[in-house]
Amino acid sequence: MQRGKGILDASALEGWRKSSYSGGSNGDCLEVSTVYPGAVPVRDSKDPQGPALVFDTVAWSAFVGAVRRGEFL
């Protein structure tokens, strides 16, 4: 899996998880897979067979940190 690439069928990947803040309604959520060293695949939970974007782990961690700090409000 290379950085900056997408995956056309995300269901082919393993280890998907949703945020505990998502609730049980299976609504508008992102899922991430954490089983790939150096990469974080991200998909839309409503479309598990759809595409996934793949981010470098450093970039993904920076994004999550910025969200937690409220930098996108």
C-alpha positions as CSV (number, residue, x, y, z in Angstrom):
1,M,0.0,0.0,0.0
2,Q,1.5,3.3,-1.1
3,R,0.9,6.7,0.4
4,G,-1.2,9.1,-1.6
5,K,-3.2,6.3,-3.2
6,G,-6.8,5.2,-3.0
7,I,-8.2,1.8,-2.8
8,L,-11.2,1.1,-5.1
9,D,-12.9,-1.6,-2.9
10,A,-12.3,-0.9,0.8
11,S,-14.1,-4.2,1.7
12,A,-11.0,-6.0,0.6
13,L,-9.1,-4.6,3.6
14,E,-9.3,-5.8,7.3
15,G,-9.3,-4.1,10.7
16,W,-12.0,-1.4,10.2
17,R,-13.2,0.4,13.2
18,K,-15.5,3.3,13.9
19,S,-15.2,6.0,16.5
20,S,-16.9,5.3,19.9
21,Y,-18.5,8.7,19.4
22,S,-20.4,7.5,16.4
23,G,-23.4,6.0,18.3
24,G,-25.4,3.1,17.2
25,S,-27.3,4.6,14.3
26,N,-24.7,3.8,11.6
27,G,-25.1,7.3,10.3
28,D,-22.5,9.5,8.7
29,C,-19.2,8.1,10.0
30,L,-15.7,7.5,8.9
31,E,-14.0,4.2,9.6
32,V,-10.3,3.7,9.8
33,S,-8.1,0.6,9.5
34,T,-5.1,0.4,11.8
35,V,-3.5,-2.8,10.7
36,Y,-1.3,-1.4,8.0
37,P,2.2,-0.1,9.1
38,G,2.8,3.4,7.9
39,A,-0.6,3.9,6.4
40,V,-4.2,4.7,7.6
41,P,-6.9,3.7,5.1
42,V,-10.2,5.7,5.7
43,R,-13.6,4.9,4.3
44,D,-17.2,6.0,4.5
45,S,-19.1,3.6,6.8
46,K,-22.2,3.9,4.6
47,D,-20.3,2.5,1.6
48,P,-18.0,-0.3,2.9
49,Q,-17.5,-1.6,-0.6
50,G,-16.6,1.8,-2.0
51,P,-13.3,3.5,-2.2
52,A,-10.9,4.2,0.7
53,L,-8.4,7.0,0.9
54,V,-4.9,6.1,2.3
55,F,-3.0,8.6,4.5
56,D,0.5,8.5,5.9
57,T,0.3,7.8,9.6
58,V,2.1,11.0,10.5
59,A,-0.3,13.1,8.4
60,W,-3.3,11.3,9.9
61,S,-2.1,11.8,13.5
62,A,-1.6,15.5,12.8
63,F,-5.1,15.8,11.4
64,V,-6.7,13.9,14.3
65,G,-4.7,16.1,16.8
66,A,-6.0,19.3,15.1
67,V,-9.6,18.0,15.2
68,R,-9.2,17.3,19.0
69,R,-7.8,20.7,19.6
70,G,-10.8,22.3,17.8
71,E,-8.7,23.8,15.0
72,F,-11.5,23.3,12.4
73,L,-14.3,25.0,14.2
